[in-house]
Amino acid sequence: MMHSMADVFAADGPLARAIGGYRPRPEQLEMAQAVDEALNERKVLVVEAGTGTGKTLAYLVPALLSGAKVIVSTGTKTLQDQLFRKDLPLVRRALELPVRVALLKGRANYLCLHRFEDALADGRFDTREQAAQLQELARWRRLTRSGDLAEAPVPLLDEQLQARVTSTADNCLGGECPSFGECFLMEARRRAQEADLLVVNHHLLMADWALKEDGFGEVLPAADAMILDEAHQLPEVAAQFFGTSVSSRQLQELVRDARREYERDAGDVPALATALERLERALIELRLALGSSGRRGAWAQAADEPAVRSAVVALQRWLDESAALLAAQAERGPGLAACAKRAAALQDSLRQLLDRDDEQAVRWFETFAQSFVLRLTPLDVAAPLRRQLGRRRAGWVFTSATLAVDGDFGHFAERLGLDQPKTLCLQSSFDYANNALLYVPALPPPTAPNYFLGFLRAAEAVLQASGGRAFMLFTSHRALREAAEYMRERLAYPLLVQGEAAQAELLERFRAEGNAVLLATGSFWEGVDVQGEALSCVIIDRLPFGSPGDPVLQAKIMALTAAQRNAFMEYQLPLAVIGLRQGVGRLIRGSDDRGVLMIGDTRILTRFYGRVFRNSLPAMPLTRDLGAVQAFFARSGAAERPLTTEG
């Protein structure tokens, strides 16, 4: 066993022998040595590792060699699966380490045998597709050892069906469940307790910390070291879990489950069926009263609307009535008892959301096509996160490709409550100076009426030079829709639009086409990896400042202003810089990649804060000349195909 990081990462070391095409990277070794020190000395380390650093191996190697109990958390379940199924096995084989590793996700990712059997026995489904998917799951259930739905042969499980075959903390029967001895979740948690290295995701980690904060127990085992990858996501995820929310989906699931338990064990109490029916009707009325989908606003504004006020009164009345009737029948069976407990918890959460007046939190709502969520979000999560860091003396590593703003980690450290952590900023090992070009066309400012049409025309010219092969990333769904309508009439290249297919399918088609143009917002700005010539251009419409109508952003600005702090420089600008860096990071994903980054927002050059954005991006040549873009692609052999279709 080799314990020297220099030996492990050497050109003739164990990694080189195990990985084809391996080459030593000084940045990777520097990060590995810093992580090794932080884990061994139980310190806090914040590492920005630019694209191409190889940060995954740089923290996995010292983690596995540390001999400590380590928890690694990453941003998404997709990255979690990749880490566990690809990266970890590779490093374990290379180092020949008999380390026990485990993967743990939230309970909604595991088949619940009791609820699955109930769904099979019920036999009632909303669509034929749900019935077919359940039969597929029935065949898979006889084969699976993990119960992890990510491994199921139904890649896009219907959301309504998934809710019926998985459990939540509210509806789980625990030790009273007839399938408790075979429970996939309990088995996964047992393996997690025994593992030397456990892989989780940020949502599960924050759920665990929120439980500990409230004194209600824990999900994850204690650890000697914590490594948090994609750490830039942590403040937003933490805000979800240290706040309170009530969704129409939660209440609808309560109604559905309580109705089933009523039919099974309490059919002689028709008042319960009536209360559940009226609760369901109140949910529909409140959703209609909240207006169109995609609406986000402060709850105080909506609460003054007469239709909303009336629907809320009805919702509270029938939730209270249902909760009381369920509690009265709880002795008749564990299912009714579980529903009674859920109803009481939802009552409490709804009261908090509707009645609580807290300067440290913001009450707001969000609507979707057929559902809504009411939220109470803390404006600052530094205090509870700081308490979690102080619970146990451990080594802490926070890492991402985008944590610093103009080389400074202060914004990130303050949001997470980190007190003077050791920091390390490693630039990307990719050659942006020769392989990338930043193009900022001469356009009106984004506030000008003719800006967006000018932006689309400038993008057309770039797409002609690039031969398609581009991501167009937008800061709003409205801009995405307008661009899709414009480009659909003009592009000779395959056009892919977010929302018209699942993200995985869009990416697969993008890679397969080779010259496609993909239009997207939010989720495509980060965590998306397309190497090679298929992605040779990234076009961004505006600097990604938060929407001024966002209720959480409004409340945060007001709080900072009241404290006599500069909300723009201390909060809005750093968030926008991190967001832009994530989008730009889609362009160069391999050492041989070449590409053009077009930013249509001239404020990056004309406003005083533009320098902060530019200094935070990889160093690459800047041009305002379309001819330079055309020459760049001509050198890389881009096929110049006509941009517009004839006729």
Stockholm file with secondary structure:
# STOCKHOLM 1.0

chainA/1-647         MMHSMADVFAADGPLARAIGGYRPRPEQLEMAQAVDEALNERKVLVVEAGTGTGKTLAYLVPALLSGAKVIVSTGTKTLQDQLFRKDLPLVRRALELPVRVALLKGRANYLCLHRFEDALADGRFDTREQAAQLQELARWRRLTRSGDLAEAPVPLLDEQLQARVTSTADNCLGGECPSFGECFLMEARRRAQEADLLVVNHHLLMADWALKEDGFGEVLPAADAMILDEAHQLPEVAAQFFGTSVSSRQLQELVRDARREYERDAGDVPALATALERLERALIELRLALGSSGRRGAWAQAADEPAVRSAVVALQRWLDESAALLAAQAERGPGLAACAKRAAALQDSLRQLLDRDDEQAVRWFETFAQSFVLRLTPLDVAAPLRRQLGRRRAGWVFTSATLAVDGDFGHFAERLGLDQPKTLCLQSSFDYANNALLYVPALPPPTAPNYFLGFLRAAEAVLQASGGRAFMLFTSHRALREAAEYMRERLAYPLLVQGEAAQAELLERFRAEGNAVLLATGSFWEGVDVQGEALSCVIIDRLPFGSPGDPVLQAKIMALTAAQRNAFMEYQLPLAVIGLRQGVGRLIRGSDDRGVLMIGDTRILTRFYGRVFRNSLPAMPLTRDLGAVQAFFARSGAAERPLTTEG
#=GR chainA/1-647 SS CCCCHHHHTSTTSHHHHHSTTCCCCHHHHHHHHHHHHHHHHTCEEEEEECTTSCHHHHHHHHHHHSCSCEEEEESSHHHHHHIIIIIHHHHHHHHTCCCCEEECCCGGGBCCHHHHHHHHHHCCCSSHHHHHHHHHHHHHHTTCSSCBGGGSSCTTCCHHHHHHHSCCTTTCCGGGCTTGGGCHHHHHHHHHHHCSEEEEEHHHHHHHHHHHHHTSCCSSCCCSEEEESSGGGHHHHHHHHSSEEEEHHHHHHHHHHHHHHHHHHCTTCHHHHHHHHHHHHHHHHHHHHTCSTTCEEEHHHHHTSHHHHHHHHHHHHHHHHHHHHHHHHGGGCHHHHHHHHHHHHHHHHHHHHHHCCCTTEEEEEEECSSCEEEEEEESCCHHHHHHHHHSSCCEEEEEESCCCBTTBCHHHHHHHTCCSCEEEEECCSSCHHHHEEEECCCCCCTTSTTHHHHHHHHHHHHHHHHTSCEEEECSSHHHHHHHHHHHHTTCSSCEEETTSSCHHHHHHHHHHHSSCEEEECGGGGSSCCCCSTTCCEEEECSCCCCCTTCHHHHHHHHHHHHTTCCHIIIIIHHHHHHHHHHHHTTSCCSTTCCEEEEECCTHHHHSTTHHHHHHHSCCCCEECCHHHHHHHHHHTTCCCCCSSCCC
#=GC SS_cons         CCCCHHHHTSTTSHHHHHSTTCCCCHHHHHHHHHHHHHHHHTCEEEEEECTTSCHHHHHHHHHHHSCSCEEEEESSHHHHHHIIIIIHHHHHHHHTCCCCEEECCCGGGBCCHHHHHHHHHHCCCSSHHHHHHHHHHHHHHTTCSSCBGGGSSCTTCCHHHHHHHSCCTTTCCGGGCTTGGGCHHHHHHHHHHHCSEEEEEHHHHHHHHHHHHHTSCCSSCCCSEEEESSGGGHHHHHHHHSSEEEEHHHHHHHHHHHHHHHHHHCTTCHHHHHHHHHHHHHHHHHHHHTCSTTCEEEHHHHHTSHHHHHHHHHHHHHHHHHHHHHHHHGGGCHHHHHHHHHHHHHHHHHHHHHHCCCTTEEEEEEECSSCEEEEEEESCCHHHHHHHHHSSCCEEEEEESCCCBTTBCHHHHHHHTCCSCEEEEECCSSCHHHHEEEECCCCCCTTSTTHHHHHHHHHHHHHHHHTSCEEEECSSHHHHHHHHHHHHTTCSSCEEETTSSCHHHHHHHHHHHSSCEEEECGGGGSSCCCCSTTCCEEEECSCCCCCTTCHHHHHHHHHHHHTTCCHIIIIIHHHHHHHHHHHHTTSCCSTTCCEEEEECCTHHHHSTTHHHHHHHSCCCCEECCHHHHHHHHHHTTCCCCCSSCCC
//
